[in-house]
Amino acid sequence: MIAELLSTGDEVCQGTIVDSNAAHIAAALADAGIKISRHTCVGDDLETLAAVLLEVATRADIAVVTGGLGPTMDDLTAEAAALAAGVPLLENAAALAGIAEFFRRFSRSMSPSDHKQALLPQGAVPLLNSRGTAPGFLMTVNRCRFYFLPGVPVEMAHMLATAVIPDLLARSGSDDAVLLTRSVSVFGVPEARINDKLKHFKDLHPGVRIGTIARFPAIYVKLSAIGHGSGYPDRDLANAHAWVMAQIGDHLFSSTGQTMEETVGQLLRQNGATLAVAESCTGGLISDWITNVAGSSAYFLLSAVTYANRAKTDLLGVSKDTIAAFGAVSEETAMQMAEGVKRIAGADYGVSVTGIAGPSGATEGKPVGCVCIGIAGPKGVFSRKHQSPFKDRLYNKQIFAMGTLDLLRKELLAV
């Protein structure tokens, strides 16, 4: 099966926004056993978009198209699809009803421009959008089955999972096709090293697909298998999953594909423990990640971004003598920061991080990438010093934040 991906919009082609949809779709289709053979980006030009759709229709069996389904003048995808298929645009009753229902749920009225989103190519099947106003649609042009989805990532992802993937699996040969997946999460080892560890996977587990996804600074290994009828490959997938975990070893932080913040949050809940965080070089990034997890208020009490030395001493009670003797970036300072934030919040655990994110700020013995992490908990306080190989400020902030949470994770596992 030949599959293609088409992203639309000037903002995507010109780099104004990052096309995260493409990566999401490619990964989801790969999990379903479908490999994207080509990815094309087209700007907001009606004739060009229609021509590209016709070109795709001559060589692909399926294509997923994102963007250009909204109410504005530069949303041209439905019109281009109609032009490519040689059919008129018609108001689709089901699409219009779906749009109207969305507005009713939020007690809002539709504007005349919103009606534009219900204009679909004649013969197209609407894909209703419960997360937004723009419906998608599917239609066949020549040999190709096109799935048109909105460009808003949260809307696209939901419709891909609930409409597109099930349709593709059903068309793969059986209406009872089932996709089984498992994932593991890894930190602290390069992707190339993971590949080396898993190089014999395909020989040992031929019925299971494997892929790695780098979401810096973590790496996710995804396994998938498709079954039909009673031939679901549960045992094959379970064996492959166990083998991968054994090969990765101590660098694995989740056997279920959770993020680091989800993993730490789960451990805090299991231990009935609370957390407070004092950040310097990460500037609140750790706290941002923690609060991205729904329900984190059950264990996360307080965050303090103590960037300046005065904030460390005045707010956290770090000794001026400690900073004078060892520096703000030191294990001694990190431990006092952790103790201070734990005491202020009345938390079970206090975590701190202080380091040199770069590109400047290095001193003798403390190059860019140097970071000190402190953990204060029921068993006392300790610190660790690490060195990142990167000079990029944003890279280092993410590595420092992930490393801090990983150290806390290991401490929670030792309880």
N, C-alpha and C positions, 0 to 999 in steps of 0.2 A: 504494500500500500504506500503510495507516494503522498506525503503530506507537506503542506507549505503553510507558512505564517505570513500574514500581511498586516503591518502596522500602518495606520494612516494619521495624517495631521502634520502641519508645518512645525508645531511645537516639538514633535518627536524627531522629525528629520533634521531640524536645526539644532537639536541638543538642548532646547530650553527646558525640557523635562526628560528624566531618565525613563526609558521604556522598560519598566519592571514587568509589565504584562508579558512581554516576549519570553523572559526567563521562566515565569510562572507557567505559561502555557506549554513551553517546550518540556519542562520537567513533568508536568501532569500527563502529557501525551506519552512521554517516555515510560512513565509508570504503567501506562495502559498498553505498552508494547508497540507504540507508534513513534517513529523517529522523524523529526522535522528535516526535510531535505533542503529547504531553502527558506530564508527569511528576507522579506522585502519591505522597504519603507517608502511610502508615497505621500507627498504633501497634499495640500488642499487645492487640487486642480481637478475639475470634473472629468475632462477628456482623458487626462493621464491616468487617473484612477480607473476609469472604465476600461481603458486599453490594457492596464496591468491585470485587471480581473479577467479579461478575456484571455490574456496570455497564460495566467495561472490555470484557467479552465481547460487549456489544451494539454497540460502535462501532469496535473495533480489529480489524485482521487478525492482528497479532502483538503480543505483550506479553512483556517480560522482567521478572521479579519477583525481587527479591533479599532474602535474609534469612529468618530464622524456620525454618530446616531442621535446627537442632541438637537436642540431647538433653534440653533443659531444659523446664520447664513453660510458659515463655513463648514457646517456639518453636511457633507455631500455624499456619504457612503450609500445610503439607500437609493438616491438618484443615480449614482454611478452604477450600482448593481442592476437597476432597471434598464439603463442604457446598454450595459453589456449583454443583458439577456434579451434585449429587444422587446420589452414589455412596458406598459405604463405603470406609473405610481398610482396606487389606489388607497383610499382610507380603509384600514383594516379594523373591523369592529372589535375583535378580541383585543387588539393592541390598544385601541382607544379606551376600552373598558378598563384595561389594566392600568393605564395612565391615570384615568379618573379615580380609580380606587386608591391609588397611591396618594393623590391629593386629598381625598376624603379622610384618609387615616390621619392626616396632619392638619385637618380642618383648614385647608387652603383651597383657593379657587384656581382653575387652570387659566392661563393666558392664551391668546390666539396662537402664540408661537409654540406652545406645548402641543397643539394639535398636529404640528408638522411631524412630530415623532411617530404618529400613527400612520403616516404615509409609507407604505411598503410596496415593493415590486409585486405585480400581479402574480399570484401563485405561491408567494412566499409564505412560510409557516412561522407565525410569531413565536418568539421565546420571551415569555413575560418576565419582567424585572421587578422583583419584590423589594430590591434595595434602592431603586432609583426610578426616574421617570422614563428613561429611554429603553424601549423594548429592543431585544435583538430579534433576529430571524434567521431561518435557514432556507436555502433554495439550491437547486441544481442548475448549473450552467454547463452545457456540453457534457463532459464526463465527470465534472467535479461537483462535490457536495460542499457548499459553502456554509460556514457558521459565522454569522455576523454578530459581534458582541460589543457592548459599550466600552469606552476607553477608561472609565473610572475603575481603578484596580479592584476595589472591594465589590463592585457590582459585577465586573468581569469574572472574578474568581468564583463568586457564588453561582453564576450562570454556567460557567465552565463545569463546575462540579455537579450541578443538579440537572443540567440539560445536555450539554455537549458530550461529556465522558460517557454517561449511560447510553446515549444514542450510538456512540462509536463502538462501545462494547457489544451492544445488541447487534450491530451490523457486522461484527467481526466473525460471525458464524453461528452464534447461538443466542437466543433471547435470555438464557440463564447464565450468561458469562459473568463471572465475578472476579474482580481485581483484588488481590490480597497484597498488602504492603507491610513492611516493617522498616524502622529507621533507628539508627544509633547516632549519638552526638559525641563529637570529639573536640578536644582542645589541647594545645601544647605540642603538636607534632605537625610538620608540613604535609601538604597534600601528596607530594611525591613519595614521602615515607609511607604514608597510608597505602598508596598504590603498590609499593614494594611488599608491604605486609600481606596484601590481598591478591598478589599476582597469580596465585593458583586457584582463585575462586571459580572461574568459569570451567576449569577442568573438573573440580570437585562437585560443583552445583550447576549442572548445565540447564536445569529447568527454571532457574531463578535469574532474573535480571538484576544487575547492580549498577549503581551510579553514585558519584560523589558530588556534593554541592558545597561550594565554599561560600560561606556567609561570614566573612571576616569579623572576628578572629576565630570563629568556630567552623567546623567542617561536619557535614551531615552525610552519612552513608545510607542510601536508600536501597531497599531490596523489594522486588515485586515479582509476582507470578499470577498468571491468569488461569482460572479453572473453568470447566464447563460441566454442567450436570453434577454427577457425584464425584467427578475427578478433580476436586479442589486440592491443590498442592500444599495443604497445611503442614504436613510433616516435612516436606522438602524445604519450605520456607523457614520453619522452626529450626531445622538443622543448619541451614545457611546462616541464620541469625546468630545462633550460638557459636558457630565457627568464626564469624566476623568479630564478635565480642572478644573471643579468646585471642585472636590475632592482634587486636588493637590494644588490649590490656589496660594499663593504668591510665592511659590518656582518654579513655571513654568516660563521659560524665552522665550519660543517660542512655538506657537501653531501649527507650521508647521514642527517641527523637525530640525530647523536650529541649527548650532553650536552657541556658545556664540559670537564668533568673527563675524559671519555672521549677527547675530541679531544686534550687536552694529553698524556694518558697515551700515546696512540698516537704522537704526535710525539716524546716522550721515548724511546720504544722504538725508533723509526726512527733516531733520532740516537745511540742507545746511551748516553744521558745519564742522570744521576741528579739528584735534587732534594731540597732541604731547605727548610723553610718556617718563618719566624718571624712569628707573628701577635700583634697587640695588640688592636685594636678588634673584630676578627672572632672572637676568642675560641676559635679552633680550628675554625671552620667550613670553611675551605679544606682543612685536613687531613682533616676528616670527609668532604667531597666526594671528595677524591682517593682515600681508602681505600674508598669505595663501589664502586670499579672493581675487579673481580676481577683478580688478578695485579699489583696496583700495587706489591707488595713488590719487583718487579724494578727499579723506578726510584725509589721514594720511600723516603728513608733516615731522615729525622728531622723532628720537629715540635716547636716551642717556642712556648708561649703566654706571651709576656713582656709582661704587662699593666702592671705597675708599672715606673716608671723604674729602680728598683733592679735589677729583673730584666733590663732592657735593658743596664745597665752591667755587672752582675756575671756574667751568663750569656753575653751576646753580645759584650761588650767595647765597647759604645757609649760614647763619651767623655762624661764628665759635662760637660765644657766645651761640647760640641756641643749637649746638651740645654739647658744654661743659656743658650746664645747663640741657638738657633733654636727650641727647644721640642721636646717629644716628638713632636708632629705636625708634621713638617718633612721635606723631601726629604733633608736632610743626615742626619737620624736614620734615615730609611728605608734609605738606602744603607749606613750602618754596620751596621744590623740584618741586611741581606741578606749583607753581607760576613762578618759574624760567624757566622751560621748555616751559611753555605757552608763556612767554615773548620772549624768544630766537627765537621760531619758528613763532611767530605771529599767533598762533592758537587760535581758539575759546575755546578749552578745553585743559588743561594740566592735565595729570594724573601721579601719582607717587606711588611707592610702596617701602617700606623699612621694613625689618623684619629679623627674625632669623630662617633660614631654617633647621639648625641642621647638624649633630647630636650634635655638640658642639656650643659654642658661647652664651649660656644662661648666664644671669646676674640676680641679685636680682630684682624680680618684672617683669622680662622679660624672661620667659622660652622659650625653643625651641618651635616654632610654633607661636610665637607672631609676628604680622604683623600690620603695620600702612599704610593706604592708603590715599592719598591726591587727591582731585579733585578741580581744579581751573577752573571756567567757567564764563559765563556772569553775573551770580548772586553772584559771590564772590568765596571764597575758604573755604573748610571744610575738615575734616579728620575723619576717623573711625579707631578704633583699634579692632582687632579680635584675637582670639586664636584658632589655629588649634589643633586637638587632636593627630596629628601624630608627630612622631619623625624622620621619614624618610625624608631625604633631598629632593629627587626628588618628593615625594608626596606633600611636603609642597610647593615647587616651583610651582607646578601645581595648588594647591588650592589657593595660593596667587595670581597667575595670573588670575585665573577664578574669584576670589572674587573681584579683581580690575575692571575687565571688567563688572562684574555684578553691582557694585556700579555705574559705569559710565552709564550703561544701565538704571538704575532707575532714575538717574539724567536727562538723555535725555528724558525719558518718562514724567518727571515732567515739561518739557518746555511748 
